[in-house]
Amino acid sequence: MMDGTIFYWLAWLAWIGTTFIMRKSHPERLKLSAVLLLLVILSDKAVSIYGTEITLSAIVIALTVMAVTFGTGFLQLLKITISAFVVMLGYVSFLLIELYDPVWVLFDRVWMLAGCGFYLSVLLEKGLKERLAIIFAGFLTGDFLYAFILGNYSFPYKVSSLAFLDVAALAAGMVVTWVGFSNIALAVGQQILHGKGDKGLHE
């Protein structure tokens, strides 16, 4: 599978959902559609900063994470920062293990990396926005750190490449799917309890 395939599929599906399916009165509809479109457009555009190639999608991700976390209380922001740091460590550790001892990567690296990010986000945060924020913030800072480590050995590495976007998009998709199923299960459970309550009153 070519790099970027997962990202482009998921990004376009999400853009169609936010643009044509999400209700027009939703306050986040236009913002989400714009961010998704910018990510797709800028995913292959890169600039070189101090010898490190960085795609413009990294700037979009960074600004979006800052916008999402802006205005939260100090304690909540500190919690998100610590959680993102944990995700960053997990991301960089995986990449270093893959680099030095790739035999440990038993399955597709994209799914393994995305699964690790998804698992950590579910453990560390409760809200959907917070989970997505720590995934993107942790993965992006981890990608910068990995590029810095490789740069010390003169190995070229592109930050926020299509391979990176595949992992981030898949992890985000897992989180959204998990939250969706959780909400459906919760609604069904409440409906069942409500039905039993009504039945008990009639009896």
C-alpha positions as CSV (number, residue, x, y, z in Angstrom):
1,M,0.0,0.0,0.0
2,M,1.4,3.4,-1.0
3,D,2.1,6.0,1.7
4,G,-0.9,8.4,2.1
5,T,-3.6,5.9,1.0
6,I,-5.2,5.6,4.4
7,F,-4.9,9.3,5.1
8,Y,-6.5,10.4,1.9
9,W,-9.3,7.9,2.2
10,L,-10.1,8.8,5.8
11,A,-9.6,12.5,5.3
12,W,-12.0,12.6,2.3
13,L,-14.6,10.5,4.1
14,A,-14.4,12.8,7.1
15,W,-14.6,15.9,4.8
16,I,-17.7,14.6,3.1
17,G,-19.2,13.9,6.5
18,T,-18.5,17.3,7.9
19,T,-19.5,19.1,4.7
20,F,-22.6,17.3,3.6
21,I,-23.8,15.1,6.5
22,M,-23.2,17.2,9.6
23,R,-26.0,19.6,10.3
24,K,-25.4,23.1,9.0
25,S,-26.1,24.7,12.4
26,H,-23.2,22.8,14.1
27,P,-20.7,25.4,15.3
28,E,-17.7,23.2,14.4
29,R,-18.8,22.2,10.9
30,L,-17.0,24.9,8.9
31,K,-13.8,24.7,11.0
32,L,-13.6,20.9,10.6
33,S,-14.2,21.0,6.9
34,A,-11.5,23.7,6.4
35,V,-8.9,21.9,8.5
36,L,-9.5,18.6,6.6
37,L,-9.3,20.3,3.3
38,L,-6.1,22.1,4.2
39,L,-4.5,18.9,5.4
40,V,-5.2,17.2,2.1
41,I,-4.0,20.1,0.0
42,L,-0.8,20.7,2.0
43,S,0.1,17.1,2.7
44,D,2.6,17.0,-0.1
45,K,3.9,20.5,0.2
46,A,7.2,20.8,2.2
47,V,9.7,23.4,3.3
48,S,13.2,22.9,4.6
49,I,14.1,24.4,8.0
50,Y,17.7,24.1,9.2
51,G,18.2,21.1,6.9
52,T,15.0,19.3,8.1
53,E,12.2,18.9,5.6
54,I,8.8,19.6,7.1
55,T,5.5,19.3,5.3
56,L,3.0,22.2,5.7
57,S,0.4,19.8,7.1
58,A,2.5,19.9,10.3
59,I,1.7,23.6,10.7
60,V,-2.0,22.9,10.2
61,I,-1.9,20.1,12.8
62,A,0.0,22.3,15.3
63,L,-2.3,25.3,14.9
64,T,-5.4,23.1,15.2
65,V,-4.2,21.5,18.4
66,M,-3.5,24.9,19.9
67,A,-6.9,26.1,18.8
68,V,-8.6,23.1,20.4
69,T,-6.7,23.4,23.7
70,F,-6.9,27.2,23.9
71,G,-9.1,28.5,26.6
72,T,-9.1,25.3,28.7
73,G,-8.2,25.7,32.3
74,F,-4.6,25.5,33.5
75,L,-5.0,22.0,35.1
76,Q,-6.7,20.6,32.0
77,L,-4.1,22.1,29.8
78,L,-1.3,20.6,32.0
79,K,-3.1,17.2,31.9
80,I,-3.3,17.3,28.1
81,T,0.4,18.3,27.8
82,I,1.5,15.4,30.1
83,S,-0.8,13.0,28.1
84,A,0.7,14.2,24.8
85,F,4.2,13.8,26.2
86,V,3.4,10.2,27.1
87,V,2.0,9.6,23.5
88,M,5.2,11.2,22.1
89,L,7.4,8.9,24.1
90,G,5.5,5.9,22.9
91,Y,5.6,7.0,19.3
92,V,9.4,7.7,19.4
93,S,10.1,4.5,21.2
94,F,8.3,2.5,18.6
95,L,10.2,4.2,15.8
96,L,13.5,3.7,17.4
97,I,12.8,0.0,18.1
98,E,11.7,-0.3,14.5
99,L,15.0,1.3,13.4
100,Y,17.4,-0.7,15.5
101,D,15.6,-4.0,15.8
102,P,12.8,-4.3,13.1
103,V,12.2,-7.9,13.9
104,W,9.9,-6.8,16.8
105,V,7.5,-5.2,14.3
106,L,5.4,-8.3,13.9
107,F,2.5,-6.7,12.0
108,D,1.9,-3.7,9.7
109,R,3.7,-0.8,11.3
110,V,0.9,1.7,10.5
111,W,-1.7,-0.4,12.4
112,M,0.6,-1.0,15.3
113,L,1.6,2.6,15.7
114,A,-2.0,3.8,15.3
115,G,-3.2,1.1,17.8
116,C,-0.6,2.3,20.3
117,G,-1.7,5.9,20.0
118,F,-5.4,4.9,20.2
119,Y,-4.8,2.8,23.3
120,L,-2.9,5.5,25.1
121,S,-5.5,8.2,24.2
122,V,-8.3,6.0,25.6
123,L,-6.3,5.4,28.8
124,L,-5.2,9.0,29.3
125,E,-8.2,11.1,28.3
126,K,-12.0,10.9,28.3
127,G,-13.3,13.5,25.9
128,L,-13.2,13.1,22.1
129,K,-11.4,16.4,21.5
130,E,-8.9,15.7,24.2
131,R,-8.1,12.3,22.8
132,L,-7.6,13.6,19.3
133,A,-5.5,16.5,20.6
134,I,-3.1,14.3,22.4
135,I,-2.8,11.9,19.5
136,F,-1.9,14.6,17.0
137,A,0.2,16.6,19.4
138,G,2.1,13.5,20.7
139,F,2.6,12.1,17.2
140,L,3.7,15.4,15.7
141,T,6.2,16.3,18.5
142,G,7.4,12.7,18.4
143,D,8.0,13.0,14.7
144,F,10.1,16.2,15.3
145,L,12.1,14.4,18.0
146,Y,12.7,11.4,15.7
147,A,13.8,13.7,12.9
148,F,16.2,15.4,15.4
149,I,17.7,12.1,16.5
150,L,18.2,11.0,12.9
151,G,19.6,14.4,12.0
152,N,22.5,13.8,14.4
153,Y,23.5,10.9,12.2
154,S,22.9,12.8,9.0
155,F,19.9,10.6,8.0
156,P,17.3,12.5,6.0
157,Y,13.8,12.4,7.4
158,K,10.6,14.3,6.4
159,V,8.5,15.5,9.3
160,S,4.7,14.9,8.9
161,S,5.2,12.9,5.8
162,L,2.4,10.9,4.2
163,A,3.5,7.8,6.2
164,F,3.1,9.9,9.4
165,L,-0.3,11.1,8.2
166,D,-1.5,7.5,7.6
167,V,-0.7,6.6,11.2
168,A,-2.2,9.8,12.7
169,A,-5.4,9.5,10.6
170,L,-5.9,5.8,11.4
171,A,-5.4,6.5,15.1
172,A,-7.9,9.4,14.9
173,G,-10.3,7.2,13.0
174,M,-10.1,4.5,15.7
175,V,-10.8,7.1,18.4
176,V,-13.9,8.5,16.6
177,T,-15.2,5.0,15.9
178,W,-14.7,4.0,19.5
179,V,-16.5,7.0,20.8
180,G,-19.3,6.5,18.3
181,F,-19.9,2.9,19.4
182,S,-19.6,3.9,23.1
183,N,-22.3,6.6,22.6
184,I,-24.5,4.1,20.7
185,A,-24.1,1.5,23.4
186,L,-24.8,4.1,26.1
187,A,-28.0,5.3,24.3
188,V,-29.2,1.7,23.8
189,G,-28.5,0.9,27.5
190,Q,-30.4,4.0,28.7
191,Q,-33.3,3.2,26.3
192,I,-33.5,-0.4,27.8
193,L,-33.4,0.9,31.4
194,H,-36.0,3.6,30.5
195,G,-38.2,0.9,29.0
196,K,-37.9,-1.3,32.1
197,G,-38.7,1.6,34.3
198,D,-41.9,2.4,32.4
199,K,-42.8,-1.3,32.5
200,G,-42.3,-1.4,36.2
201,L,-44.5,1.7,36.7
202,H,-47.4,0.1,34.7
203,E,-47.1,-3.1,36.7
